């Protein structure tokens, strides 16, 4: 993949993740806990972002690419968000799954089953 295309795709993934993982505004004064969510924001290496966990909570993040499984343990920040980086994992042209389980039992999962271009099969007319 050309460096400029890769840079643009990483920036667009980060922007998309910030939209999804951003806190929703509510008109009611009572605050509700957001539902945990996790999303893959990078493919090579695999980078995972999550939200909706308790402040300082220990979160076990699992990534599965092909038949291999990888695990990282991270701590959520004051807003209940985290990021985990899997340095040796390349899912650029492969489907993958990620899940996050907090110590409190709250869980979130994300699967990418379609392979993005240029790796995937290009449909012909």
N, C-alpha and C positions, 0 to 999 in steps of 0.2 A: 504494500500500500504506500502511495506517495506520502512524504512527510506532511505536506500541507493538508492533504485529505484526512490523514490520521489526526492532525491537530484540530481540524474543524470538527471531526466526529467526536473527539474527546470533549471539546468545548460544548458541543450540542448535547452530548450525554449528560454533562455536568449541569447544564441549564435545565434540561428535562427533569433530572433528579431533584434539583432545587425546587422546581414547581411542584412535583409530586410530594416531596418530603417537607415542604414548607407548612407552617401551621395555618390552619384555616381560621379565619376570623369569625367570631360568633356575635350575634346581637344580644344574646342573653348574658347577664353579668356572671352567672355561675360558670366556672371552668370545668370542663369535662376532660378526662384523660384521653389523649388521642390513641386510636388503635395502633398497635405496633405495625410497622411496615418496613420492608427491606427491598432494595433494588440494586442491581448491578450497574455501576457507573463507569467501569473500565473493563476491557477485555484482555489486554496484554500489558501488564499483569492484570489479573482480575481484582477489581476494587469494588467493595460493597459499602453502601451507605444505609443507615437505618434510623428510625425515629420511633417515639412512642414508648420508650422504656423508662424505668425509674431513674432518677438522678443518681449517678455513681454505680448503677447496677452492673454486675458482671454479666456479660452477654457472650454466649458461645455461638460463633458464626461458622457454619459449615458450607463448603462449596463442593459441588460434584461436577466434574468434567469427564466425559466418557465413563470409564469404569473406575476412575480415581476419585478419592475423597480427601478433602483438606479441611483442617480445623484451625481456627484462631479464637483466642479468648481476649475480649476487649472490655473496656469500661465505658458506659454511657456518660456523656458530659452533663452539665447542669440542666440542659434542656431535654435530656433523655435521648440524645442523638449519638451516633457513633459512626466510625468509618473503619473498615478492615481491608488490608491490602495483602494479597496472596502473591508474593514476588515471583514464585517459580511456576505459577499457573498461567497458561496461555489458552484462552477460550475464544480467540479472535475468529476462528472459522468453525466453531463447534457449539452445539447447544449446551447449556449449563443450568444448574439449579443452585440456589443459595437459600439458606434458612438461618434464622437467628432465634435463640432461645435464651430468655433472661433468667436469672436466678429465681425470680418470682414465679416463673412458669409461663410468662407471656411469650407468645411465639409469632413469628412472621416468616413468610416464604415468598420466593419469586422464582419463576422458571422462564428461561428463554428457549423456546423450542424451534423457532425459525432462525435460520442462519442468514445474517445480513449480507447484501452484496459487498464486495465482488466475489465472496467465497461461495455463496449459495448458487443453486442452479438458476440460470437466467431463462425465464419462460420464453419460448419461441412461438411466433404467431402461426 
